[in-house]
Amino acid sequence: MKYIFAGHYHANAGGRDGDLEIVVTGPVGLPLRGAKSGMRFVTVTESGITHNYWELSEIPETLTTQ
């Protein structure tokens, strides 16, 4: 699997084409289209890449990798 991570779209978005996943993360400051401010956390390990988006009020106090 291959990934492209991008931002500055003012909303969360993404898509797939074969083994390519495109992940767009909206802004913290001025989200549009009903999105809420938040952050995306990306974990890169030898076994692959995972990513999670949390609204600011939902960010866990601790993060663990799998």
Secondary structure, DSSP 8 states (H G I E B T S, - for coil): -EEEEEE-SSS-EEEEETTEEEEEE--SS---TT---EEEEEEEETTEEEEEEEEGGG--S-----
